[in-house]
Amino acid sequence: MAKPAKTAARDDVKSLSGPERAAVLLLALGEEHGASIWKSLDDDEVKEVSQVMSNLGTISASLIERLLVDFVSQISSTGSVMGSFDTTERLLQKFLPKDRVNTVMEEIRGPAGRTMWDKLSNVNESVLANYLKNEYPQTVAVVLTKIKPEHASRVLGALPEDFALECVGRMLRLESVQKDILDKVEQTLRQEFMTNLARTAKRDAHELIAEIFNNFDRQTEARFITALEERNREAAERIKALMFTFEDLGKLDSGSIQTLLRAVDKDKLGIALKGASAALRDLFFSNMSERAGKILRDDMESMGPVRLKDVDESQMAMVNVAKDLAAKGEIMISKGNNEDELVY
């Protein structure tokens, strides 16, 4: 995947490559003065400079001045500049068509490599295998012959055994692939796989905050949500919609609830349900055997009062178990919209 932006300031001119110098120049020139230069670049040049720019990190003011002596009067008040995915995208949007900006950003957010096959060789083998297992064996055979052998071996090992053997058989019988077929495979990979991969890599800030808020105890969560609602109600509503809470477990289907019940610590289950709504508590009990339900009810009654902190911790532990099970594909987590299922 694309490397994260560097944060340490750089001040050595000799350490900058040609594309890096071009990226610094364009960042320093900004939107108004750099627009005409961007427009004169072809797609490959835009991609190369954008890739470098998004990984540039902080460039010291002294280095900018040494590189841009003729432009000192324009940048002297700027200090330093920061190259990141977001600043690069905002800059490109000022003077390039939206579809071209999207294409460029998807390219640079995706795995490194100049060709499609170079990029595929830098995709995690499990991720690539998970996509390829739904393709025709002939298509998979073409892909595996085009990527690096050492990576192809890892991808093959991650595929279901029968399917992998079928792909090996196709590879053994594979003759030279016609250019139009190869182009079609490449186009499909770019449209269906790389685009989704790049979008996945772009994590929305609201999603990050929602995940952080999920780990608050309920009092801290309520305090932050209330304060945020006063400052930015729209952001607060979006974050609340993205959060997955203990009460959201009530949206699981019966099979998922039973799987969760088998996986959670029974002591934590009792404490968590002590603080649950009546409807959610009944839902869990309805998915237990009569004997198991009676034992759990007796245990909960014998606990007496429990601290709110312990309830929060137990409920958070159950949510985390549910997310782990969803990540393994053992249950499906939904936020209530049939068209918007979330798998963590």
PALOKOL-747231 format. One line per field, with one value per residue: x, y, z of N, C-alpha, C in turn. Coordinates in steps of 0.2 Angstrom, whole numbers, plus 5000, padded with zeros to 4 digits. Atoms other than C-alpha are relative to their C-alpha. Example, Ala and Ser with C-alpha at 12.3 -4.5 7.8 and 13.67 -1.06 7.14 Angstrom:
<ketis>
n_x <- 5004  4996;
n_y <- 4994  4994;
n_z <- 5000  4999;
ca_x <- 5062  5068;
ca_y <- 4978  4995;
ca_z <- 5039  5036;
c_x <- 5004  4996;
c_y <- 5006  5005;
c_z <- 5000  5003;
</ketis>
This chain:
<ketis>
n_x <- 5004  4996  4996  5002  4996  4995  5001  4994  4998  4994  4997  4994  5002  4997  5005  5006  5000  5003  5007  5001  4999  5006  5005  4999  5001  5007  5004  4998  5003  5007  5006  5001  4994  4999  5006  4998  4995  5004  5004  4996  4998  5005  5003  4995  4996  5004  5000  4993  4999  5005  4998  4995  5002  5004  4996  4994  4999  4999  4994  4998  5000  4993  4999  5004  4997  4994  5003  5004  4997  5003  5006  4999  5004  5007  5001  4996  5005  5003  4997  4999  5006  5001  5003  5004  5006  5006  4998  4999  5007  5003  4996  5001  5007  5001  4998  5001  5007  5001  4999  4993  4997  5002  4996  4993  5000  5001  4993  4995  5002  4999  4993  4995  4998  5001  5005  5005  4997  4996  5004  5003  4994  4999  5006  5000  5002  5007  5004  5000  5003  5007  5004  4999  5003  5006  4999  4999  4993  4996  4998  4995  4994  4997  4997  4994  4994  4998  4997  4994  5001  5000  5006  5005  5000  5004  5007  5002  5001  5005  5006  5003  4995  5003  5000  4993  4998  5003  4996  4993  5002  5001  4993  4996  5002  5000  4996  4999  5006  5001  5000  5006  5002  4996  5002  5006  4999  4996  5005  5004  4996  4999  5007  5004  4996  4996  5004  5002  4994  4998  5005  4999  4994  5001  5004  5004  4998  5006  4999  4995  5003  5005  4997  4997  5005  5002  4996  5002  5006  5006  5001  4995  5003  5005  4997  4997  5005  5004  4996  4999  5007  5001  4995  5001  5005  5000  4994  5002  5005  4996  4996  5004  5003  4994  4998  5003  5001  5003  5007  5000  5000  5007  5001  4997  5004  5000  4994  4994  5000  4998  4992  4997  5001  4995  4993  4999  4999  5006  5000  5001  5007  5005  4999  5002  5007  5003  5001  5003  5007  5004  5000  4994  4999  5005  4997  4995  5003  5004  4996  4997  5005  5004  4995  4995  5003  5001  4994  4997  5005  4998  4993  5001  5003  4996  4995  5002  4998  4993  4997  5001  4994  4999  5005  4997  4994  5003  5003  4995  4997  5004  5000  4994  5000  5004  4996  4995  5004  5002  4994  4999  5005  5004  5007  5001  5002  5003  5002  5007  5002  4999  4995  4994  4998  4993  4997  4994;
n_y <- 4994  4994  4998  4994  4994  4999  4994  4996  4995  5002  4994  5002  5000  5006  5006  4999  5002  4995  5000  4997  4992  4997  5000  4994  4994  4999  4998  4994  4995  5000  5001  4995  4999  5006  5003  5001  5005  5006  5001  5002  5007  5005  5004  5004  4995  4998  5006  5001  4995  5001  5005  4997  4994  5003  5003  4996  4998  4993  4997  4994  4994  4999  5004  4997  4994  5002  5003  4995  4994  4995  4999  4999  4994  5003  5005  4998  4999  5007  5005  5007  5002  5007  5004  5006  5002  4995  4993  5002  5001  4993  4997  5003  4999  4993  4999  5006  5003  5005  5007  5001  5000  5007  5005  4999  5002  5008  5003  4999  5003  5007  5002  4997  5004  4996  5004  5003  5006  4997  4998  5006  5004  4997  5001  5006  5006  5002  4995  5001  5006  4999  4998  5005  5006  4999  4999  5006  5003  4998  4993  5001  5003  4995  4996  5003  5000  4993  4997  5003  5007  5001  4998  5004  5006  4998  5000  5006  5003  4997  5002  5006  5005  5002  4994  4999  5006  4999  4995  5003  5004  4996  4997  5005  5000  4993  4998  4993  4997  4994  4994  4998  5004  4998  4993  5000  5002  4994  4994  5002  5000  4993  4998  5004  5001  4995  4994  5002  5001  4993  4997  5002  4997  4993  5001  4994  4998  5002  5007  5001  4998  5005  5006  4997  4999  5006  5002  4996  5003  4997  4993  4996  4999  4996  4994  4998  4999  4994  4994  4999  4998  4992  4996  5003  5005  5005  5005  5005  5005  5005  5004  5005  5005  5004  5004  5006  5001  5006  5001  5003  5007  5001  5000  5006  5006  5005  5004  4996  4999  5006  5000  4995  5003  5006  4997  4995  5002  5001  4996  4993  5000  4998  4993  4996  5001  4997  4993  5000  4999  5006  5003  5003  5005  5005  5003  5005  5006  5004  5004  5005  5005  4999  5001  4995  4993  5000  5000  4993  4996  5001  4997  4993  4998  5001  4995  4994  4994  5000  4994  4998  5001  5007  5001  4998  5004  5006  4999  4998  5006  5004  4997  5002  5007  5000  4998  5005  5006  4997  5000  5007  5003  5005  4997  4994  4994  4995  4994  5000  4999  5006  4998  4997  5005  4999  5005  4997;
n_z <- 5000  5001  4993  4997  5001  4995  4996  4998  5005  5004  5002  5004  5007  5003  4999  5004  5007  5005  4999  4994  5001  5003  4996  4996  5003  5001  4994  4998  5005  4998  5005  5005  5004  5003  5005  5007  5001  4999  5006  5005  4999  5002  4994  4997  4996  4994  4995  4997  4995  4994  4995  4996  4996  4994  4995  4999  4993  4999  5003  4996  5004  5003  5006  5005  5002  5004  5007  5004  4999  5004  4997  4993  4998  5000  4995  4994  4995  5000  4995  5002  5003  4998  5006  4998  5005  5000  5004  5007  5003  5001  5004  5006  5001  5002  5007  5004  4999  4994  5002  5001  4994  4997  5003  4998  4993  4999  5002  4995  4993  5001  4999  5004  5006  5006  5004  4996  4997  4995  4994  4997  4996  4994  4996  4995  5004  4998  5003  5007  5000  4999  5007  5006  4999  5003  5007  5004  4999  5005  4999  4995  5003  5004  4995  4997  5004  5001  4994  4998  4998  4993  4997  5003  4996  4994  5002  5001  4994  4996  5004  4998  5003  5007  5005  5002  5004  5006  5003  5002  5007  5005  5001  5004  5007  5002  5006  5000  5000  5005  4997  4998  4994  4994  4999  4997  4993  4997  4999  4995  4993  4998  4999  4994  4994  4998  4998  4994  4996  4999  4996  4994  4996  4998  4994  4998  4994  4996  4998  4995  4994  4997  4996  4994  4995  4998  4995  4994  4996  5002  4997  5004  5007  5000  4999  5006  5005  4998  5002  5007  5002  4999  5004  5007  5000  5006  4999  4994  5002  5004  4996  4997  5004  5002  4994  4999  4993  4997  5002  5007  5000  5001  5007  5003  5001  4995  5001  4998  4993  4998  5001  4995  4993  4999  5000  4994  4994  4996  4995  5003  5003  4995  4998  5005  5000  4994  5003  5007  5000  4999  5007  5002  4995  5002  5006  4998  4997  5005  5004  4996  4998  4994  4994  5000  4998  4992  4997  5001  4996  4993  4999  5000  4994  4994  5000  4997  5004  5003  5002  5006  5004  5002  5005  5006  5002  5002  5007  5005  5002  5005  5007  5003  5002  5006  5006  5002  5004  5007  5004  5002  5004  4996  4999  5004  4996  5004  4997  5001  5007  5003  5006  4997  4995  4998  4998  4997;
ca_x <- 5000  5005  5018  5012  5018  5034  5033  5051  5056  5069  5082  5095  5094  5105  5092  5079  5076  5070  5052  5053  5060  5046  5034  5041  5041  5022  5017  5027  5019  5002  4985  4986  5004  5005  4989  4997  5011  4999  4989  5004  5008  5002  4993  5009  5018  5004  5003  5022  5023  5007  5013  5029  5020  5008  5023  5034  5031  5037  5050  5059  5058  5077  5077  5062  5072  5088  5077  5067  5079  5069  5053  5059  5048  5032  5036  5045  5029  5024  5037  5036  5024  5016  5013  4999  4985  4972  4983  4987  4969  4963  4977  4973  4954  4957  4963  4960  4943  4935  4936  4954  4958  4949  4959  4976  4971  4965  4982  4993  4982  4984  4999  5015  5021  5021  5011  4996  5006  5019  5005  4997  5014  5013  4995  4994  4992  4976  4968  4972  4967  4950  4946  4953  4944  4928  4935  4936  4951  4957  4958  4967  4979  4983  4986  4997  5008  5010  5014  5031  5033  5037  5021  5011  5016  5009  4993  4991  4993  4980  4967  4955  4965  4953  4952  4970  4974  4962  4971  4988  4980  4975  4993  5001  4990  4991  4998  5003  4989  4982  4984  4966  4962  4976  4970  4953  4959  4970  4955  4944  4957  4959  4940  4934  4949  4961  4948  4940  4957  4961  4944  4947  4964  4956  4949  4936  4941  4923  4926  4942  4933  4918  4930  4939  4922  4917  4930  4924  4914  4896  4898  4914  4905  4890  4900  4910  4895  4885  4899  4902  4883  4884  4899  4895  4879  4881  4898  4891  4876  4888  4899  4885  4878  4896  4898  4894  4888  4882  4864  4868  4870  4851  4852  4861  4852  4848  4863  4875  4869  4871  4889  4893  4886  4898  4913  4910  4916  4901  4906  4906  4890  4880  4888  4885  4867  4864  4866  4857  4839  4825  4823  4841  4842  4826  4834  4849  4839  4828  4843  4849  4842  4830  4843  4857  4845  4840  4858  4863  4847  4852  4870  4864  4853  4866  4878  4868  4872  4887  4898  4894  4912  4912  4896  4904  4920  4910  4899  4914  4922  4907  4907  4925  4922  4908  4919  4932  4919  4913  4931  4933  4917  4908  4894  4887  4886  4873  4868  4850  4850  4849  4859  4872  4879  4896  4908  4923;
ca_y <- 5000  5018  5024  5036  5054  5058  5070  5075  5091  5089  5102  5093  5098  5083  5071  5077  5068  5077  5072  5078  5095  5097  5092  5105  5118  5115  5115  5131  5140  5135  5135  5151  5151  5132  5129  5132  5120  5106  5108  5106  5089  5073  5059  5049  5065  5071  5053  5053  5070  5067  5051  5060  5075  5064  5056  5071  5076  5093  5103  5116  5134  5135  5121  5129  5145  5136  5127  5142  5157  5166  5164  5169  5185  5174  5161  5170  5172  5153  5145  5127  5117  5100  5087  5074  5065  5078  5094  5085  5081  5099  5106  5095  5099  5118  5115  5097  5089  5079  5062  5065  5070  5054  5043  5051  5049  5031  5027  5035  5029  5011  5000  5006  5001  5009  4994  4985  4969  4979  4985  4968  4961  4974  4969  4958  4940  4937  4953  4948  4930  4935  4944  4931  4917  4924  4925  4912  4900  4905  4924  4919  4909  4924  4935  4923  4922  4941  4945  4941  4922  4923  4933  4922  4907  4916  4920  4903  4896  4908  4901  4887  4871  4864  4881  4883  4866  4871  4887  4878  4866  4881  4889  4873  4874  4893  4898  4916  4927  4939  4957  4961  4948  4954  4972  4967  4958  4973  4985  4974  4973  4992  4995  4982  4979  4993  5007  4998  4995  5014  5019  5008  5015  5033  5032  5046  5056  5053  5034  5036  5047  5035  5021  5032  5036  5018  5015  5028  5023  5029  5045  5051  5047  5056  5071  5072  5069  5083  5095  5091  5093  5111  5115  5104  5095  5088  5080  5073  5065  5057  5051  5043  5035  5027  5021  5003  5001  4988  4991  4988  4970  4970  4971  4954  4939  4924  4914  4928  4931  4912  4913  4928  4919  4904  4916  4928  4926  4920  4931  4947  4942  4943  4959  4967  4961  4969  4986  4981  4987  4975  4972  4968  4957  4947  4945  4936  4925  4920  4913  4902  4886  4886  4879  4891  4906  4901  4898  4916  4924  4916  4922  4940  4940  4934  4948  4961  4979  4981  4996  5006  5005  4986  4986  4997  4987  4971  4978  4985  4968  4960  4973  4969  4950  4954  4964  4951  4937  4949  4951  4932  4931  4921  4934  4949  4966  4978  4996  4992  4997  4982  4991  4997  4981  4984  4971  4975;
ca_z <- 5000  4998  5012  5025  5024  5033  5047  5051  5042  5028  5024  5014  4995  4990  4997  4986  4969  4953  4956  4974  4969  4957  4970  4982  4969  4965  4983  4986  4970  4977  4967  4958  4952  4949  4939  4922  4926  4932  4916  4905  4913  4905  4916  4919  4925  4936  4944  4947  4955  4965  4972  4977  4984  4995  5003  5005  5023  5030  5020  5030  5024  5022  5010  5000  4999  4992  4979  4974  4974  4961  4971  4988  4988  4985  4998  5012  5022  5019  5031  5028  5017  5021  5007  5011  5002  5007  5002  4986  4982  4986  4976  4961  4962  4959  4941  4935  4931  4945  4936  4932  4950  4956  4944  4950  4969  4967  4958  4972  4987  4980  4981  4974  4956  4939  4930  4936  4939  4949  4960  4962  4968  4982  4988  5003  4997  5008  5001  4983  4986  4993  4977  4965  4973  4965  4948  4934  4936  4919  4924  4940  4930  4919  4935  4943  4928  4927  4945  4954  4957  4975  4978  4966  4977  4993  4984  4978  4995  5002  4989  4993  4989  4975  4967  4968  4960  4946  4943  4943  4929  4919  4921  4914  4899  4897  4880  4876  4880  4867  4870  4870  4883  4894  4892  4897  4913  4917  4915  4926  4940  4939  4939  4952  4963  4963  4964  4979  4987  4985  4993  5007  5011  5012  5030  5034  5049  5056  5056  5066  5079  5080  5084  5097  5105  5105  5117  5130  5145  5143  5154  5144  5127  5132  5137  5121  5110  5119  5117  5099  5096  5102  5091  5075  5075  5058  5062  5079  5070  5057  5070  5080  5065  5062  5080  5084  5102  5114  5110  5091  5096  5096  5077  5075  5068  5079  5072  5075  5093  5096  5089  5100  5116  5113  5111  5126  5143  5154  5168  5157  5149  5165  5170  5153  5153  5170  5161  5145  5140  5144  5125  5122  5138  5132  5115  5122  5133  5119  5110  5125  5130  5145  5157  5151  5153  5171  5176  5169  5177  5194  5192  5188  5203  5215  5209  5217  5212  5200  5196  5181  5176  5176  5166  5153  5152  5150  5136  5127  5128  5120  5106  5103  5102  5090  5079  5079  5074  5060  5054  5053  5043  5057  5060  5050  5059  5052  5057  5053  5035  5024  5010  5022  5031  5040  5042  5054;
c_x <- 5004  5003  4997  5004  5005  4999  5006  5001  5007  5003  5007  4998  5002  4996  4994  5001  4997  4993  4998  5001  4994  4994  5000  4998  4992  4996  5002  4996  4993  4995  5001  5006  5002  4996  5003  5005  4997  4997  5004  5003  4996  4998  5006  5004  4996  5000  5007  5001  4995  5002  5006  4998  4996  5004  5006  5001  5001  5007  5001  5000  5007  5001  4995  5004  5006  4997  4997  5002  4996  4993  4999  4994  4993  4999  5002  4995  4997  5003  5001  4993  4999  4997  4997  4995  4995  5003  5001  4994  4997  5003  4998  4993  4999  5001  4999  4992  4999  5002  5007  5004  4999  5004  5007  5000  4999  5007  5005  4998  5001  5007  5005  5002  4997  4995  4995  5003  5005  4996  4997  5005  5001  4993  5001  4997  4993  4995  4999  4996  4993  4996  5000  4996  4993  5000  5001  5007  5005  5003  5005  5007  5004  5003  5006  5006  5003  5003  5007  4999  5000  4993  4994  4999  4996  4993  4997  4999  4995  4993  4997  5004  4997  5000  5007  5003  4997  5003  5007  4999  5000  5007  5004  4997  4999  5005  5001  4993  4999  4999  4993  4997  5003  4998  4993  5000  5003  4994  4995  5003  5000  4993  4997  5004  5004  4996  4997  5005  5002  4995  5000  5005  4998  4995  4997  5002  4994  5000  5005  4997  4995  5003  5003  4994  4997  5003  5000  4995  4994  5000  5005  4997  4995  5002  5003  4995  4996  5004  5001  4993  4999  5005  4999  4995  5000  5006  4998  4995  5004  5004  4996  4997  5006  5002  4996  5000  4997  4993  4999  5000  4993  4998  5003  4994  5001  5007  5006  5000  5002  5008  5003  4999  5005  5007  5001  5001  4993  4999  4998  4993  4995  5001  4997  4992  4996  4999  4996  4992  4996  4999  5006  5001  4995  5002  5005  4998  4996  5004  5004  4995  4997  5005  5005  4997  4999  5006  5002  4995  5002  5007  4999  4997  5004  5006  4998  5002  5007  5002  4998  5006  5001  4995  5003  5006  4997  4996  5005  5004  4996  5000  5006  5000  4995  5003  5005  4997  4998  5006  5002  4995  4995  4993  5000  4997  4996  4997  4993  4997  5002  5005  5007  5003  5008  5003  5007  5005;
c_y <- 5006  5002  5006  5006  5000  5006  5004  5005  4998  5006  4998  5000  4994  4994  5000  4997  5005  5000  5004  5007  5003  5000  5006  5007  5002  5002  5007  5005  5000  4999  5005  5000  4993  4997  4999  4995  4993  4998  4998  4993  4995  4995  4997  5005  5002  4994  5000  5006  5000  4995  5002  5005  4997  4997  5004  5002  5007  5002  5006  5006  5002  4996  5003  5006  4999  4998  5006  5007  5006  5001  5002  5005  4997  4995  5001  5000  4993  4996  4994  4998  4992  4996  4994  4999  5006  5007  4999  5000  5007  5004  4998  5002  5007  5000  4994  4998  4995  4993  4999  5000  4993  4994  5001  4998  4993  4997  5001  4997  4992  4998  5003  4996  5004  4996  4997  4994  5002  5001  4994  4996  5004  5000  4994  4994  4998  5004  4998  4993  5000  5002  4995  4994  5000  5000  4993  4997  5002  5008  5000  4998  5006  5005  4998  4999  5006  5003  4996  4992  4999  5003  4996  4993  5001  5001  4994  4996  5003  4998  4994  4994  4997  5005  5001  4995  5001  5006  4998  4996  5005  5004  4995  5000  5007  5001  5008  5003  5006  5006  5003  4997  5003  5007  5000  4998  5005  5005  4998  5000  5007  5003  4997  4999  5006  5006  4999  5000  5007  5003  4998  5003  5007  4999  5007  5001  4998  4993  4999  5003  4996  4994  5002  5000  4993  4997  5004  4996  5005  5008  5005  5001  5005  5008  5003  5001  5006  5006  5001  5002  5007  5003  4998  4995  4995  4995  4995  4995  4995  4995  4995  4995  4994  4995  4993  4999  4994  4999  4998  4993  4997  4999  4993  4995  4995  4996  5004  5001  4993  4999  5004  4997  4995  5003  5005  4997  5000  5005  5008  5000  5002  5007  5005  5000  5004  5007  5001  5002  4993  4996  4996  4993  4994  4997  4995  4994  4996  4996  4995  4995  5002  4999  5005  5007  5000  5000  5008  5005  4999  5004  5008  5002  5000  5005  5006  5006  5000  5007  5002  4999  4993  4998  5002  4996  4993  5000  5002  4993  4996  5003  4998  4993  5000  5002  4995  4994  5003  5000  4994  4998  4996  5003  5006  5006  5005  5006  5001  5002  4994  5001  5002  4995  5002  4994  5002  4995;
c_z <- 5000  5007  5003  4999  5005  5004  5002  4994  4996  4998  4996  4992  4997  5001  4996  4993  4996  5001  5006  5000  4996  5004  5005  4997  4999  5006  5002  4995  5002  4994  4994  4995  4997  4995  4993  4999  5000  4993  4994  5001  4997  5006  5003  5005  5006  5005  5004  5005  5006  5005  5004  5005  5006  5005  5003  5007  5000  4997  5003  4995  4997  4994  4994  4997  4995  4994  4996  5001  4997  5002  5007  5002  5000  5006  5007  5006  5001  5006  4997  4996  5002  4994  5003  4995  5000  4997  4993  4996  4999  4995  4992  4998  4997  4992  4995  5001  5005  4999  4999  5007  5004  4998  5003  5007  5001  4998  5006  5007  4999  5001  4995  4993  4994  4995  5005  5003  5005  5006  5003  5004  5006  5004  5004  4997  5002  4997  4993  4999  5001  4995  4995  5001  4997  4993  4996  5001  4994  5001  5006  4997  4996  5005  5003  4996  4999  5006  5002  5002  5007  5003  4997  5005  5007  4999  4999  5006  5005  4997  5003  4996  4993  4995  4998  4995  4993  4996  4998  4993  4994  4998  4996  4993  4997  4994  5001  4999  4995  5003  5002  5006  5006  5002  5004  5008  5004  5002  5005  5007  5002  5002  5007  5006  5002  5003  5007  5005  5002  5005  5007  5004  5002  5006  5001  5007  5005  5002  5005  5007  5003  5003  5006  5005  5002  5006  5007  5004  4998  5002  4995  4993  5000  5001  4994  4995  5001  4998  4993  4997  5000  4995  4992  5000  4995  5001  5006  4997  4995  5004  5004  4996  4998  5006  5001  5008  5003  4998  4992  5000  4999  4993  4997  4999  5006  5000  5002  5008  5003  5000  5005  5007  5001  5001  5006  5006  5004  5005  4998  4997  5005  5002  4995  4999  5006  4998  4994  5001  5001  4993  4998  5005  4998  4993  5001  5003  4996  4996  5004  5001  5007  5006  5000  5003  5007  5004  5000  5004  5008  5002  5001  5007  5006  5000  5004  4996  4997  4998  4993  4995  4998  4995  4993  4997  4997  4993  4995  4998  4996  4993  4997  4998  4994  4994  4997  4996  4993  4995  4997  4995  5004  5002  4995  5005  4995  5005  4999  4993  4995  4994  5003  5006  5001  5003  5003  4999;
</ketis>
